[in-house]
Amino acid sequence: MKFAGFLHLNVRCSKSDIPAIEKFYGDVLGLKKGYRPAFMFDGIWLYDGDDPIVHVSARFPEGSIAKNDKHTGSIDHIAFKAAGAADFRKRLKQFGVAFEEQNIENAGYQVFLHDPVGTKLEFNFLNEAVPDAVPLGTTAATNIA
């Protein structure tokens, strides 16, 4: 087998979490709700153009997800290669999304944040300078410990 690339990530949640997740990924990443097969559970698919890259599955009972900064799953975070760091940083501030940032030599400028159900997301901006961001050599608090 040869690894051929990334298709999607799947976020599990409660049915009542779906509107907040749709709004978050729409506001922060510009994803749009689109076609989703008729599965036997509620959910949505969020698209980047023609690609449904975030699947949302309402398969947890109400109140079963701890929405705090404690890591409770086997996946620590999901990382994306991205471009347009300065605009992305402004967008996060515009929507009041809490985030941490770091700037590591040979790794670049990185942003860390959590979606409404606690999924940690990492955005990597290689070879981009962000004038009002943290200086080179800064490590995000989320990565210390």
PASEBA-1860 file (N, C-alpha, C; in nm, 3 decimals):
! residues 145
1> MKFAGFLH> 0.084/-0.118/0.000/0.000/0.000/0.000/0.088/0.124/0.000 ~ 0.044/0.224/-0.071/0.110/0.354/-0.069/0.011/0.456/-0.016 ~ 0.053/0.532/0.083/-0.033/0.638/0.137/-0.052/0.744/0.029 ~ -0.176/0.777/-0.001/-0.205/0.868/-0.113/-0.259/1.003/-0.070 ~ -0.276/1.027/0.059/-0.321/1.159/0.102/-0.430/1.155/0.206 ~ -0.481/1.270/0.238/-0.580/1.292/0.342/-0.718/1.307/0.278 ~ -0.819/1.242/0.332/-0.956/1.258/0.282/-1.042/1.342/0.375 ~ -1.051/1.305/0.502/-1.136/1.380/0.595/-1.100/1.346/0.738
9> LNVRCSKS> -1.150/1.430/0.830/-1.145/1.397/0.971/-1.290/1.386/1.016 ~ -1.313/1.308/1.119/-1.448/1.288/1.169/-1.454/1.333/1.315 ~ -1.543/1.426/1.343/-1.564/1.477/1.478/-1.693/1.415/1.531 ~ -1.683/1.344/1.644/-1.803/1.289/1.708/-1.854/1.388/1.811 ~ -1.986/1.394/1.823/-2.048/1.490/1.914/-2.187/1.443/1.950 ~ -2.257/1.525/2.026/-2.399/1.506/2.054/-2.478/1.584/1.949 ~ -2.603/1.546/1.928/-2.686/1.612/1.827/-2.693/1.763/1.851 ~ -2.703/1.804/1.977/-2.716/1.948/2.006/-2.588/2.027/1.978
17> DIPAIEKF> -2.474/1.956/1.960/-2.347/2.023/1.930/-2.333/2.061/1.782 ~ -2.413/2.001/1.697/-2.396/2.019/1.552/-2.401/2.166/1.509 ~ -2.499/2.246/1.552/-2.500/2.387/1.507/-2.374/2.464/1.545 ~ -2.322/2.444/1.666/-2.200/2.515/1.708/-2.079/2.470/1.626 ~ -2.072/2.341/1.596/-1.961/2.289/1.515/-1.969/2.344/1.373 ~ -2.089/2.344/1.315/-2.105/2.399/1.180/-2.065/2.546/1.175 ~ -2.108/2.623/1.274/-2.074/2.765/1.278/-1.923/2.784/1.295 ~ -1.862/2.710/1.387/-1.719/2.722/1.412/-1.638/2.694/1.286
25> YGDVLGLK> -1.659/2.580/1.223/-1.580/2.545/1.104/-1.614/2.634/0.985 ~ -1.735/2.687/0.982/-1.771/2.784/0.878/-1.702/2.917/0.900 ~ -1.709/2.969/1.022/-1.647/3.098/1.054/-1.494/3.091/1.046 ~ -1.435/2.989/1.107/-1.289/2.982/1.119/-1.221/2.934/0.991 ~ -1.277/2.830/0.928/-1.212/2.773/0.810/-1.285/2.799/0.679 ~ -1.403/2.860/0.686/-1.478/2.888/0.564/-1.542/2.764/0.502 ~ -1.561/2.657/0.580/-1.621/2.535/0.528/-1.772/2.551/0.519 ~ -1.832/2.484/0.421/-1.976/2.493/0.396/-2.041/2.356/0.408
33> KGYRPAFM> -2.160/2.352/0.469/-2.237/2.229/0.481/-2.280/2.184/0.341 ~ -2.267/2.054/0.316/-2.307/2.000/0.186/-2.363/1.860/0.199 ~ -2.371/1.792/0.085/-2.428/1.658/0.078/-2.364/1.563/0.179 ~ -2.450/1.483/0.240/-2.408/1.376/0.331/-2.502/1.258/0.310 ~ -2.449/1.137/0.295/-2.537/1.021/0.279/-2.632/1.006/0.397 ~ -2.739/0.933/0.377/-2.840/0.913/0.480/-2.797/0.802/0.576 ~ -2.705/0.835/0.665/-2.660/0.739/0.765/-2.769/0.719/0.870 ~ -2.751/0.623/0.958/-2.851/0.592/1.060/-2.834/0.678/1.185
41> FDGIWLYD> -2.757/0.784/1.176/-2.737/0.877/1.288/-2.725/1.017/1.229 ~ -2.755/1.118/1.311/-2.748/1.257/1.265/-2.604/1.300/1.244 ~ -2.588/1.402/1.163/-2.456/1.458/1.139/-2.458/1.550/1.019 ~ -2.343/1.604/0.987/-2.326/1.689/0.868/-2.189/1.664/0.809 ~ -2.173/1.701/0.684/-2.042/1.703/0.620/-2.013/1.847/0.583 ~ -1.891/1.890/0.611/-1.849/2.027/0.582/-1.742/2.025/0.474 ~ -1.765/2.107/0.372/-1.685/2.104/0.250/-1.590/2.222/0.237 ~ -1.473/2.191/0.181/-1.379/2.290/0.130/-1.389/2.275/-0.021
49> GDDPIVHV> -1.465/2.362/-0.085/-1.491/2.345/-0.228/-1.572/2.220/-0.252 ~ -1.517/2.127/-0.331/-1.587/2.001/-0.362/-1.551/1.887/-0.267 ~ -1.467/1.915/-0.168/-1.416/1.809/-0.081/-1.477/1.815/0.059 ~ -1.546/1.708/0.101/-1.603/1.703/0.236/-1.495/1.665/0.337 ~ -1.421/1.763/0.387/-1.303/1.732/0.469/-1.331/1.717/0.618 ~ -1.446/1.768/0.667/-1.483/1.748/0.807/-1.619/1.679/0.811 ~ -1.619/1.557/0.864/-1.744/1.484/0.886/-1.780/1.500/1.032 ~ -1.906/1.526/1.060/-1.953/1.543/1.197/-2.057/1.434/1.222
57> SARFPEGS> -2.033/1.353/1.324/-2.121/1.240/1.355/-2.179/1.256/1.494 ~ -2.312/1.270/1.502/-2.380/1.284/1.631/-2.405/1.144/1.686 ~ -2.301/1.087/1.747/-2.309/0.950/1.796/-2.281/0.940/1.946 ~ -2.273/1.054/2.014/-2.254/1.053/2.159/-2.382/1.102/2.226 ~ -2.417/1.047/2.343/-2.534/1.097/2.416/-2.511/1.241/2.463 ~ -2.618/1.314/2.481/-2.610/1.451/2.530/-2.534/1.455/2.662 ~ -2.444/1.552/2.674/-2.370/1.572/2.798/-2.255/1.477/2.821 ~ -2.223/1.392/2.722/-2.116/1.294/2.744/-1.978/1.346/2.710
65> IAKNDKHT> -1.969/1.460/2.642/-1.839/1.515/2.603/-1.798/1.623/2.702 ~ -1.682/1.607/2.760/-1.628/1.708/2.852/-1.571/1.821/2.768 ~ -1.628/1.939/2.779/-1.583/2.054/2.700/-1.492/2.141/2.785 ~ -1.371/2.093/2.801/-1.273/2.169/2.877/-1.137/2.146/2.814 ~ -1.033/2.188/2.882/-0.900/2.176/2.824/-0.831/2.045/2.858 ~ -0.901/1.951/2.914/-0.842/1.821/2.948/-0.846/1.730/2.825 ~ -0.736/1.662/2.801/-0.728/1.569/2.690/-0.790/1.437/2.733 ~ -0.894/1.390/2.663/-0.962/1.268/2.703/-0.966/1.163/2.593
73> GSIDHIAF> -0.914/1.191/2.475/-0.920/1.094/2.367/-0.782/1.044/2.327 ~ -0.780/0.953/2.232/-0.653/0.896/2.189/-0.582/0.985/2.087 ~ -0.652/1.075/2.023/-0.592/1.167/1.927/-0.558/1.296/2.001 ~ -0.432/1.338/1.995/-0.394/1.462/2.062/-0.437/1.584/1.982 ~ -0.411/1.584/1.851/-0.450/1.698/1.768/-0.447/1.659/1.620 ~ -0.505/1.745/1.539/-0.505/1.728/1.394/-0.435/1.851/1.337 ~ -0.336/1.830/1.250/-0.257/1.940/1.196/-0.285/1.960/1.047 ~ -0.289/2.087/1.008/-0.313/2.125/0.870/-0.197/2.210/0.819
81> KAAGAADF> -0.156/2.190/0.696/-0.063/2.281/0.630/-0.149/2.392/0.572 ~ -0.112/2.517/0.597/-0.197/2.629/0.557/-0.113/2.744/0.504 ~ -0.180/2.842/0.446/-0.117/2.965/0.398/-0.207/3.082/0.437 ~ -0.147/3.199/0.450/-0.225/3.318/0.487/-0.234/3.337/0.636 ~ -0.123/3.324/0.706/-0.122/3.329/0.852/-0.176/3.460/0.908 ~ -0.135/3.572/0.853/-0.178/3.701/0.909/-0.330/3.715/0.898 ~ -0.387/3.679/0.784/-0.532/3.688/0.767/-0.604/3.590/0.858 ~ -0.549/3.469/0.873/-0.611/3.369/0.961/-0.612/3.419/1.106
89> RKRLKQFG> -0.501/3.475/1.149/-0.491/3.529/1.285/-0.595/3.639/1.307 ~ -0.611/3.728/1.209/-0.713/3.834/1.218/-0.853/3.775/1.226 ~ -0.878/3.670/1.147/-1.009/3.605/1.145/-1.041/3.545/1.282 ~ -0.944/3.479/1.343/-0.966/3.421/1.476/-1.002/3.529/1.577 ~ -0.931/3.640/1.572/-0.961/3.751/1.663/-1.099/3.810/1.634 ~ -1.133/3.822/1.507/-1.264/3.876/1.467/-1.378/3.794/1.526 ~ -1.363/3.661/1.526/-1.468/3.574/1.576/-1.451/3.538/1.724 ~ -1.352/3.596/1.790/-1.332/3.571/1.932/-1.289/3.430/1.965
97> VAFEEQNI> -1.218/3.366/1.873/-1.172/3.228/1.894/-1.040/3.232/1.972 ~ -1.038/3.164/2.086/-0.915/3.156/2.166/-0.813/3.069/2.093 ~ -0.687/3.113/2.092/-0.583/3.035/2.026/-0.449/3.060/2.093 ~ -0.359/2.967/2.072/-0.220/2.980/2.114/-0.135/2.975/1.989 ~ -0.017/3.034/1.997/0.070/3.036/1.881/0.213/3.008/1.922 ~ 0.285/2.955/1.828/0.428/2.936/1.849/0.500/2.961/1.718 ~ 0.630/2.983/1.731/0.711/3.014/1.615/0.845/2.943/1.634 ~ 0.858/2.829/1.572/0.973/2.742/1.594/1.060/2.740/1.468
105> ENAGYQVF> 1.189/2.761/1.488/1.282/2.758/1.375/1.272/2.625/1.301 ~ 1.268/2.631/1.171/1.256/2.516/1.080/1.120/2.446/1.088 ~ 1.030/2.494/1.170/0.893/2.441/1.174/0.795/2.549/1.131 ~ 0.827/2.675/1.158/0.744/2.786/1.116/0.646/2.834/1.221 ~ 0.559/2.922/1.177/0.456/2.980/1.263/0.341/2.880/1.271 ~ 0.295/2.854/1.394/0.189/2.757/1.416/0.081/2.815/1.508 ~ -0.044/2.779/1.481/-0.158/2.823/1.562/-0.229/2.698/1.613 ~ -0.266/2.700/1.742/-0.338/2.590/1.805/-0.469/2.643/1.863
113> LHDPVGTK> -0.578/2.571/1.840/-0.708/2.608/1.895/-0.793/2.484/1.912 ~ -0.907/2.500/1.977/-1.000/2.388/1.999/-1.135/2.420/1.937 ~ -1.197/2.318/1.877/-1.332/2.336/1.823/-1.432/2.328/1.939 ~ -1.563/2.346/1.914/-1.661/2.351/2.023/-1.672/2.224/2.107 ~ -1.624/2.108/2.057/-1.630/1.986/2.138/-1.492/1.942/2.185 ~ -1.393/2.032/2.175/-1.262/2.006/2.233/-1.157/1.946/2.142 ~ -1.185/1.928/2.013/-1.085/1.876/1.921/-0.976/1.980/1.901 ~ -0.849/1.944/1.932/-0.740/2.039/1.914/-0.697/2.039/1.768
121> LEFNFLNE> -0.690/2.159/1.711/-0.649/2.178/1.572/-0.520/2.258/1.568 ~ -0.430/2.217/1.479/-0.302/2.286/1.460/-0.294/2.332/1.315 ~ -0.254/2.457/1.295/-0.238/2.512/1.161/-0.093/2.556/1.144 ~ -0.026/2.500/1.043/0.115/2.525/1.018/0.133/2.615/0.897 ~ 0.198/2.727/0.919/0.224/2.824/0.814/0.375/2.826/0.792 ~ 0.421/2.752/0.694/0.564/2.738/0.668/0.616/2.862/0.598 ~ 0.730/2.911/0.644/0.798/3.024/0.580/0.713/3.150/0.571 ~ 0.626/3.173/0.670/0.546/3.295/0.673/0.582/3.376/0.796
129> AVPDAVPL> 0.602/3.503/0.775/0.626/3.595/0.885/0.495/3.666/0.918 ~ 0.464/3.674/1.046/0.343/3.743/1.092/0.390/3.854/1.186 ~ 0.385/3.979/1.139/0.445/4.091/1.213/0.402/4.103/1.360 ~ 0.275/4.084/1.392/0.230/4.104/1.530/0.215/3.974/1.608 ~ 0.271/3.864/1.555/0.264/3.735/1.622/0.381/3.719/1.719 ~ 0.389/3.603/1.779/0.496/3.574/1.874/0.631/3.566/1.803 ~ 0.738/3.599/1.873/0.871/3.596/1.809/0.923/3.453/1.788 ~ 1.018/3.441/1.698/1.086/3.315/1.671/1.142/3.259/1.802
137> GTTAATNI> 1.123/3.130/1.823/1.170/3.066/1.945/1.062/3.048/2.051 ~ 0.941/3.099/2.026/0.831/3.089/2.121/0.760/2.955/2.106 ~ 0.739/2.886/2.219/0.663/2.761/2.221/0.528/2.786/2.287 ~ 0.422/2.736/2.227/0.287/2.751/2.283/0.274/2.674/2.414 ~ 0.199/2.728/2.507/0.179/2.664/2.637/0.119/2.524/2.621 ~ 0.037/2.504/2.519/-0.024/2.374/2.496/0.078/2.264/2.468 ~ 0.199/2.304/2.428/0.304/2.210/2.394/0.413/2.198/2.501 ~ 0.388/2.257/2.616/0.482/2.248/2.728/0.419/2.161/2.836
145> A> 0.483/2.055/2.870/0.440/1.964/2.978/0.455/1.821/2.934
END
